[in-house]
Amino acid sequence: MTKAKETEMAIGKITPKQFKESIIKHLNSTFGTDINKASKKAWWNATSAALNEFVYDRLSQTQKTHFEKDTRAVHYFSLEFLMGRLTGNNLHNLGLFETAKKALTELDIDINTLVDEEEDMALGNGGLGRLAACFIDSLATMELPAIGYGIHYEHGLFRQEFKDGHQIERPDSWREYGNPFEIRRPESIQDIPVYGYVETKFNDAGKVVKEWHPGRIIKGVPWDVPVVGYSGKTVNVLRLWESRATNFFNWDVFNSGGYHDAHKENVESETISKVLYPNDETDAGKELRLIQQYFFCACSLKDIIRRYKRAHADDWSNFSAQVAVQLNDTHPAIAIPELMRILVDRADMDWDQAWKICRETFSYTNHTLLPEALEKWSVRLFEKVLPRHLEIIYEINRRFLESEVDAKWPGDNAIKSKLSIIEEGHERMVRMGNLSVIGSNKVNGVAEVHSALVKSDLFPEFNALWTDKFTNVTNGVTPRRWLKACNPALSKLIDKTVGDQWPTNQEILRDLDKKADDAKFQKAYMDIKHENKVALTKVIKELTDVDVDPSAIFDIQIKRLHEYKRQHLNLLHIMALYRRLLQNPTMDMVPRVFIFGAKAAPGYKLAKDIIYAINKVADKVNNDERIGGKLKVVFLPNYRVSLAEKMIPAADVSEQISTAGKEASGTGNMKLALNGAITIGTLDGANIEIAEEVGEENVVIFGLTVDEVKALKKQGYNPWDYYYGNEEIKAVLDWFDTDYFTPGKPGELSSIKNSFLDGGDPYLCLADFESYSEGQKEIEAKYKDKKGWARSAILNTAYMGKFNSDRSIQDYVDRIWKLKSCTVK
């Protein structure tokens, strides 16, 4: 009998009694306490240890099998991995959740309370990091050899609090008391050079060679987070790098009284993995971010090469056949010149051979059309931090422009200037987006419309140069976490209706459409939605002290706070509704609860002003007895994965209202629709494909299309025309200048009005306001038709099969990685 079969049988046969005994054993022998005095944290740790007995066994078997079979693997480089909590997820994926629940019940422990003891592994900001987490879940579930690589941040993005409505950032010490789901691997430490200078010299054969003399060495310590595939057959690894100082410590300086100076290098080195996304508005912040990116890429490449050489020694001929590296956005683009440095400087390889390997190894996922998100670093900064890499980038650029660009567009300096990795200007900049495209074998967007715009608007000349380089892989989310685990009641109803195989084959969900008009099924489905809303009302009360009615429409917008996502358009409509109610308190209106969850980047003033405005409007609206409780506004603090898992199952309406052409894909739209929320959205990102799948009658589409946005901007957009042409828009915007929402502080919200008018309304909120308002009226009309609403909600769940991350990964496998599954023995 194989080890895999033994483990599978062990997992399947373990009884609640045995699991309980394992928990108690770990409580006693691993954590040195007993059932009479154990804290909630100790119970969680002991349960996690009992769970890890299965996880680590499968992890070791997976690694052994992959080594023995010398598998080709994909290495997913991402600066973010928004993993959330792992206790419930791992229990579900191993099929042990009900066993653990019964075991804990016998110990008078509620499993839902227990999992709340776990801090979110919040090593990401939003969709980029959550997508990465879904992808590595799918890779393990589909038995594909893969490793995720990122940074072991001491603090996540930040813990968000509100003080008088203002966002306050606090440290997110997610592992202050340790984390049972990670293993430190000191045997795989890497030394990473930075700063210094490059020496040009001749070797014994008379060849010019470059030697980088670094100014500092940083130690990269790997932490492995097991990634449990559904059914637990394959357990891959997420390897996160922690920065440490090298072993050097200046005792002479310390003993002579220079305590701070003796620690200076240690502190600076360890700062690299201190926090996700340091504020890069200062030169020091920019330097730290560039070092962060290089640090994790250099550690990861060294780690990949170490494992490759274990099976292939110094034979590089199979490297790109064995190793695929996916760059998740431009953050890891520095990996391209780093691999070239290793191959040319260390392996003494011919440039053309090294470049061929490099291009065959890397692929790049573009996540944005926003110019500011395509990173650029000053040549001056590169020269200081990574002098050898700057030389390599110059050489990549020279060869690319002289051979490939000049061959297609001879003598066209304008195109050369546009395609060059180096941007000329007041200060020369390194364009990481161009480097990513030039150094990769494939470039993909993340939704059909986004991928088309990448080719037509963002990189048209690159697309003309390499017609087969650009492709599309529409994003997806894992149904294991985003339905089965976060919405257990609906999951059980689906099991009972179409069988329990849907978590790995979402096409089975389509069979739910047969029940869409069944009155009994509609009632069961909507009863579960109501129960989820009741549960969320308790969370809202606990976090904000606001009472909301679960029979109201729960309208939810959850995502990063950014102007292009247009939370401020949602706010304008809320204020318009409030104004209508003040003018006509008896207005026939289905009660509405507008719920927000979002963090604003610490240095993004307008985004923080929008949060403040929403909170101040909420204070006024929620306490205004004149409107009879018909309208409530809630901004839940510290939005994160575990909070999303409570909000998404309770949503009636999903707000996906970005300016058309600005959202690459979105994944919140997929999670919300999968759980039966009706989308109100623009024809942007994956909204277009969601509407195609679920039927346009089961979503509400509003606003300008991508082409209409382009046409409006081309002819000249003047937001003042809408201000003077729409009485309601003018009245609402003028409200911001008063002290109505900020008593005694008139004009405190004026920055919002100014962004619309003096700021030019860059994301066309005023142009889309009337259409959005009509779309919201359509939402209300649909909600009044209870049977029709239930039907639409059910069909949203039924037809979301395309948008699962297993399908996304299969597209990557087929179109980019050419990866084969590997059954673990």
N, C-alpha and C positions, 0 to 999 in steps of 0.2 A: 504494500500500500504506500502511495506517495505521501510525502510530508504535507503537501497541500490538502490531500484528501483527509489525512488525519486531523489537520487543523479545522477543516470544514466540518467534519463530524463532531469534533470537540465543541465548536461554536454552536452547532445545531443541537447537540445533546445536553449542553450545560443547563442545569435546572436553576430556578430562582434560589433554591436552598444552597446550591453549590456556589452561586455567584455571591450570595450573602456571606457565606463562609470565607470566600476570597476577600471580600471587602473588610471583614473583621480581622482577618489575618494581616492584611496590609495596615489596617488601623493600629494594630498592636506592634507588629514587627518592623514595619517600614517607617511609621510615624510616631511610634512610642507613646501611644495613648490608648484609651479604651472607650467602650460604648457609653460609659457613665459620665465621662467628662469631655468627650470629643466635641470640638466646635464644628460649625457648619463647614468651615474651610477644610478641617481635617477629614470630615466625611466625604467632601468632594475629592480631595486628594487620594483618599483610600479607594474610592470608586474608580477614579481615573487609573490608579495603579492596577486594579483588577482588570480593567478594560485593556490596559497596555500589555498585559500578558499575551493577549491575542494579537495586538497590533505589532509588537516587536517580533513575534515569531514569524508573522507574514512578511514583515520588512526584511528580515535576514534571509528568508527563502527567496524573496523577490530579487534581492541583490545578488545572491548566489546564482540564481538561474540566469540573470542578465549577463553576469560575468562569464559563466560557462558557455553560453550561446554567443557571446561576443556580439551583442545586438547593436544595431544602429539605434541611436537615441536622439530625441529632440531635447534641447536645453533652452528653457524659456527664461530669457533675461528680462526682468521687470523691476523697476524701482519701487513698485507697489505690489503688495499682496494683501488684500483686505479679507483676511481669513474668517474673522468673526470668532465665535466660540466653536470648540471642537468636541466637547463631551457628547452632546446630543447627536451631532453629525456623525461621529465615529460609531456610536451605539447603533444608530439607524443603519449605517452602511455595513456594519457587521451583522445586522439582524438580531441585535441583543437588547434593543430598547425596551421591549415589553418584559424580557427576563429581568433586566436591571430594575425596571419600575416595580415589579412584584417583589424583588429582593429588598429594595429600599422601603417599600410599604411595610414589609414584615419588621423592618427596623424603625418604623414610625418616621420615615424620612420621605417627604414629597419630592419626587424626581425633578419637578419643575422648579421648585425652590432650590434644589441642589445645583442644577445647572446654572442658576443665576449667580452662584458663587464665582463662576469663571469670568475673568475679565476678557473683553473682546481683544483678539489679536488684531488690533486696528492699524496694520502697517500699510495703510493706503489712504487715499483721499476720497475716492469715489468710484465711478464706473470702471476706470482703468484697472484699479487694484481688485475690484470685485470680479471683473471679467477674468483676470489672471487666476483668481481662486477657483472660479467655475471651471476654467480650462484644465487646471491640474487635477481637479476632481474627475473630470471626464477622461483624461489621459489614463488615470489609474483604473477607472471603471472599465475602460475599453481595452485594458491589458496592453497598453502601449508603453514601451520603455521611455521614460522621461524624467527630467530633473528640473525643478524650478530653482532659479537663482535670484537672490535679492539681498537686502541689507537687514541685519538684525537690529532694528532701531530700539534704543532703550526706551524712547518715548514715541508713541504713535503721533498722528497729526497734531492733535491737542484735544483736551477735554473742554467742551464748550459749556460755559455758564452764562446766564443772563443777569445783569445788574442794572436795574431800572430800564430794562429793555435792550441794553447794549450787550453785544457779544464780548465776553471776557474769556481769554485763552488761559487754560491751566495745563500743567504737565499731565500727559496721559501715561502714567507709570503702569503699563499693562502687566509687567512681570516683576513688580516690586517684591512679591513673596514667592517668586519662582513660577515655573510653568511646567506641568507634568508632561506636556505633549511636545517636548523638544529635548534633544540629546546633544551635548557638546562633543565635538570630535577633535580633540587636540592633536591627534595623529595626522590631521590634514591641514594644519596651519600653513598659511602662505605669507611670504614676505613681499611687500609691495613698495617699490621705489617711487618717490616724487621729488620734484624740484631738481636742483643741481645744474649740470652743464653737459654738453656733448663734445667729445673729443674726436676729431677726424685724424685717422692715422692709416698707415699701410701695414698689411699683414706680411707674413713671410713670402707669400706668392706675389707680392707687389700690388695687391688689390686694395682699393680704398675701403676702409671699414669704419664704422661709427661705434664709439663706446660711450654709453651714458653713465656719467658719474653722479648718482643721485645725492641730493642734499639731506634726505631723510628716508628712513625705512619704516613702514607701518606694518604691523602684524595683523593678518586677517584670521580670525578664529571662527571656524564654521559651527553653526548650530543646525541640526537636522530636525525638521518637523515632518513626521510620517504623514503621508497623504493616502488615506484609506479609500480604495475603490469600492463601489457598491458590490456587495457580496463578500468583500474582503479578500478576494483571491490575489489581487496585486496591491502592494503598498509601495508607492513611489516616495520620493523625498523632495521636500522643499528645503534647499540649503541656503541659510541666511548667514551673512558675514558680519561679524562684530569686529570693530577696529580696536586694536590695543597698541600701546607703545612697545617697542622692542625691549629686550631685557636690560638695556642700558639705563643706569640711574647715576647721576653725578653726585657721588658721596662727598667729594671735595667741596663742591659748591654748597651742598646741604650743611656740612659741618662748619663751614665758615659763616653760616647765618643766612645764606641765600635760599631760604626754604621755597619761596615761590619759583625762583628761577630753576631750581633743581627739578621741580615737578612740571615745568612749562611744556617740555616736549611731550611728556606723558599725557598731559591734559589735552593738548592740541591734537594728538593722534587719536585719543579716545572720543573726541568731539565728533569725529566723522560719522559714527553710527549712533550719535546721541539722539538726533531728532529727524523726523521725516520733513523734507522740504524746508530747510532754514530760509528765512526771509532773504531773498537775493537782490534787494534794492540797494544794498551797499556792496562795495568792492569785496569786503571780507566775506559777505554772504555768497556772492558769485563764486569766489574761490573755493569756499567750502562745498558748494553744490557740484562744482566740476570735479573736485577731489572725491566726493562721494561716488559720483558716477564712474570715475576711473577705478576707484578702489574695488567696487563690487565686480566690475567687468574683468579687471586684472586677476583678482582672486579666482573668479569663476573659470576663466580661460586656463589658468595654471592648473586648476583642479581637473578640468576636462582633459588636458594634455597628460597629466599624471596618470589618469585612469586609462587613457588611450595607450600610453607607452607600456603600461603593465601587460598589455596583450600584443603590442606591435613593436616594442622597442623603439628604435630610431627610424623606422620605416614610415615616412610620412605619406606614402602613396595612397593609403586607404583612409586618410584622415577625413576628408569631406564625404566619403562614402559611409563612414561610421558616425560622424558628428553633424547634426543640424542645429544651428543656433537661431532662435527667433528673437528679434529685437522688438520688444513691446513698446512702441513709440520711439522717439529719438533719444531718450535718456541713456540707453546703452550703446549709442552709436560709436563711442570711443573704443568699443571692443574691436572695431574694424582695423584702425591703425595699430592697436595693441597686438592683434594676431600677426599683422605684417611685421611688427618689430620683433616678435618672437621668432618668426620664420626666417627673416632676413638677417637679423643681428645675432640671434642665438643658434639657430639651426644652420646658418650659413647657406641659405637657399637662394637660388637665382630669383630676381624680382618677379619675372613673368610667371614662374612656377608658383611662387608664394601668392601672387595676386589671383591666379587661377583657383588655388585652394581656398583662398579667402572668399572670393565671390561665390564659390559653390557651397560654402559653409553657411553664410548668413542669409537671412530673409528679414524683411522689415514690415511691420504692421503700422500703418499710418492711422492715427486716431482723431485727427483734427484738420480742419481747413482754416483755422484761425492762425494768421501769420505769427502772432506773438507766442503761440504754443510750439512753433517749429524753432527749436532752440538755436541760438547763436551765442558763441563765446568770442571774446576779443582775442585777437592774435597776441596782444600784449600779455593777457592772462595765460594763454597756452604756453607762451615762451617762458614764463616764470615757472609754471607748475609742471608742464609736460614738454620740455624742449625737444626731445627726440621725436615725440608724436607729431609735433608741428612740422618738423622736417619731412616726416613720412607723408603727412597730409599734403604738403606742398608737392611732393613727388607724385603722389596719386593724382593730384589735380593737374599737374603739368602733362603727365602721360595721357590722361583722359581727354584734356582739351586738344592736345596736339594730334592724337591718333584718332579718337572716336568722333569728337565734335567737328574737328576740321575736315574729316573725311566726308561728313554729311553736309556741313554748311561751311565750305571753304571760305576763309576770309571774313566771316560774319562775326565781328567783334561784339555786336549786341547780344547775340545768342550765347557766345562764350561768356560774356559778363553775367548773363542770367543763370547759366548752368554751372559756373565755377563754384567750387567749394568755398573759395575766399571771396567775400563781399568787399568791394572797394568802397571807400567813403571817408568820412571824417575820421573814423577809426575802423581799421580793417577787422573784419569779423569772420569766424569760421562757421559756415552754415551746416549744422548737423543733419538737417533734412536732406540736403543734397548729398552729403557724405553717405547717409543711409541708403539712398537710392542707388548711388554709383557703386557702392560696395556690396550690394545684395544681389542674389539671383532672382528673387521674387519680391514684389511689393504689393501688399493688399490693403484695400479699404475694408470697412467693417459693416457696410450695408450697400445695397445695390446703388442707391442714389449717391451715396458718399463716394463709392469707388469710381463711379462715372465722373464725379466732380474732381476727384484726385487726378484723373487722366485729362479732363478738359480744362480745368481751371488752375489746379495747383502745380502739376508737373507736365504740361502739354508737350514741351520739347523733349523731355525724357521719354514720354510715351511714344513720340514719333521716332526717337532713336532706337528704342527697344520695344517693339510692338507686342512682344509676348511676355514682357516682364511684369506687367500690371494685371492683377486679378482681384476678385472679390471673395471675401469670406464673411457672410453676415453673422453678427454676434449671436450668442445664445446663452442661456442660463441653465444651471443644473436643476432638474425637477426634484432631485433628492432633497436638497436643502429648501428650495423655494416653493415646494408644495408638500411633499411627503412629511418633512420635518417641521416646517413652520405652520402647517395647516392640517394637523392630524385628523380632525373630524371630517374635513372634505376628502382627505386621502382615503379614509376608511369607506366613505360613501362611494368613491370611485372604485376601490377594490371590489366592493360588493356588486357594483354595476357592470364593470367591464373586465374584472380580474386584476390580479396584483402584479402583472408584468410591465405595466406602463412606466415605472421609474427608469427602465432601460430601453423602452420602446414606446416613445410618446405618441406614435401614430395610433396606438390602441385607444388613446383618448378620443379619437374621432368618433368612436362608437357611442360616445355620450350624446351625439347629435340626435340619436334616435329617441332620447329622453327629453329633448329640449321643450317639447310641448306637453309632456306628461305632467299632469297637475300634481300628482303625488311626489314625483321626483323634484319638481319645481319647489314644492313646499319644503322638502328635506334639504335641498340646496340652499334656499334662502333662509331657512332656520339656522343653518350653520353660519351663514354670513352674519345674521343678527347676533348669534352667540359671540362671534369674533368681535363684533362692534361693541357689545357689552364689555368684553374683556378689555378693549382699548379704552373705553370710557374710564375704567379704573386706573389705567396707566396715566391717562390725561389728568385725572384728578390728583393722582399722587405726584406728578411732576410739575403741574401748573396750577393746581387748586381751582381749575375751571370745571364746572359741571356741564356735560353735554348730553343730549338726548340720543340714544342709539337708534331711534326710529327716523332721525334726520338723515339727509344725504351726507355721507362722509366723503368729502372731496379732498384728495391727498396729492400734494406735490412734494416729492422727496428726491433730492439730488444736490449736487454742489451748488452753492449760491454764486451765480454768475449772470451778468447782464443778458447774455445770449440765451440762457435758459428761461429768462423773463418771469422770474417770480414777481417783479414789479408790475407786469401786465395783470397777473392774477390779483395783485393788491389793488390796482385801479378798478377792476371789476367788483371786488369786495366793497370798496368805498362807494362805488356807484349803486350797488344793491342797498347798502346802508342808507344812502341818500334817498333812494326811492321809498324805502320803508319809513323814513322820517317824514317824507312828504305825504305818504299814504300808509299809515300803520295797519290798516285793514287789508292791505294788498294780499291777493291770493298767491301764496308762495309756499312751496314745500320747504320746511325748515332745513337750513344748510349749516354744516360744520366744515369750515375750511381748515385743513391741517397741513402744516409745513414741517419739514425737517431738512436742515441744511447747515453747513458750516461755510463761513467766508474766510478766504485766505487772510492772515493777519495784516498784510500790507495793502489789502484791496479795500480802500475807504468807501467807495460807493456801495459795494456789496454789503459792508457792515452797516452802512446807513439804511439800506433796504431792510435788513433784519430789524434794525431799531424801529423803522417806520411800521413794519408789520406788527411788531410787539406793541407799539403805542396805539395803533388803530385797534388792535385786539383788546387792549385795556378799556378803551372807550366803548366799543361795540358790545363786549361781553357784560358790561355793567349798565347798559342803557335799557331801563325797564320799558321805555316807550315802544320798543320793537318786539316785545312779547317773546323773547327767546327764539325768534325765527332765524337769527343769524348769529353764529359763534365763529371765532377765529382762534386757532391754537397754534403756537409755534413750540414744538417739543424740543427741549435742549439736548445737545450732545447726540445728534443723529449718528447712528452706527449700525452695524449689521444686526446686532441683537434687538435693537429697537425697530429696525425695518421688519424683522421677523414677526413683530406684533402688529405693525401698521398695515403691512401689505394684505394679510388675510381679511382685514376689516374694511378695506377701501371699496366704496361704491364707484367712485370716479377717479380716473388716473389722469393727472395733468401732464401733458407732453407738448408743451406750447412754445418750444424754441423757434426762433426765426428760421424759416425754410432755407436750407443750405448750410446751416451752422452746426447742427448736431450730427456727429458722425453716424451714430447708431442709436445709442441708448440701450440700457438693459433693464432699468427700472420699469420701462413700458412693458417689457416682456413678463417680468415677475408679477406685476399688477394685473395684467390681462389674464395670465395663467390662473390667477386666484379669483377671477370673475369680476374684475373692475372694468367699467366701460371707459374707453379712452376718449378724451377730448384732446385733439392734437392737430398740429399742422402737418402738411405733407413733407415731413423732414425725417432724416435718419431711417430707422426701421419702422417708424409709424406707417410708412407707405406699404411696406410688405405685410405688416400686421393687418392693415385694412384689407389688403388683397386676400389674406388667408381667412380672416374671420367674417368678411363681408362688410361692405361699407355701411349697411343698415345697422350693424352692431357696433359701430364707432361713431364719433361725431368729429368731422373734419371741418376746419375753418381756416381762414387766413390766406395770405398770398402764397403762391407757389414759388419754387426756386426761380423760374423764368420771370415771374412777375416781380420778384424782389430785385432781380438784375435790371429789369426794364425801368422800375421806379427809381432806382439809384442812378441809372444812366441818364434819365430825363431830368433828374434833380429833385431830391426829396426835401420838402420843407414841412417840418412838423408843426409850424405855426399855422399852416392852412387847416390842420385838423383841430388845433386849439380854438381858432376863431370860427371854424365851420361846424363844430359839434358842441352844443350848449352843455351837455353832460360832461364831456371831457374837460372843458374849460372850468366848470364848477369844481370838479374833483381835483384838478391840478392846483387851482387857487387855494383849495383847502390846506395844501401843504405849507402855504405861506403864513397861515394863521396859527393861533395857539389852541385850536379846538382839540387836537389830540395831545398837545403838550402844554397843559395849562401854565400860563405865566412865562412861556418860552416861545413867543411867536417866531416863525421862520426856522425853527430847529429842524424841520423836515424839508426845507427848501431845496436841498441838494437833489432830491428826487425829481422835483419839478424842473430844476435846472438841467438835469441830465436829459430830460425829454425835449426841452425847448432850446436853451442856449447850447446844450451839448449835442444837439442834432439828432437825438433819438436814433442812435446808430443801429439798433436792432428792431426798429419799425414797430414799436408797441402801439403808437397812436394810429398808425395805418391799419393795424389788425384789430384795434379795440372793438369796433362796431361788429365785425364778423365774429369775434370771440364772444361778445355779449349775446349775439343771436345764437351761437353754439351752446351757450349756457342755458338759454331758454329752451333749446331743443332737449338738453339733458333733463331739465325739469319736467318737460312734457312726457318724455320717455319714462321717467321714474313714476309718474302718476299711473301709467299703464303697468300694473304690477306683473301681469302675466308676460307682457312684452319685454319688460325689464329682465325678468327671470330667464326668459328664453335667450336674450342677448348675453347675459352673464354666463349661462351654461355653454353657449356656443363659443364664447371667448376662451373658456377653459378647454373645450373640445378641440379647437382648431389652432392651438398654439404649438403643435408638435414640431413645426419647422424651427422654432426658436429655442431649441435646447442645445446646450453646449456640446453634447455628443455629436450632433449633426455638424456643428461648427468644426469640431476637431476632425471629423471624417473629411470635411472639405479641405482642411489644412493637409491632412495625410494624402489625399488624392491629388491636390493641386500644387502642393509646395514641398512637403517633407518626404514623401515616398517612404513612409514608415510601415513596418509590419508589426502586428500584435505578437505577443510572446506569452504563452501560457506558463504560469509559474508552477513548478512541480511541488 
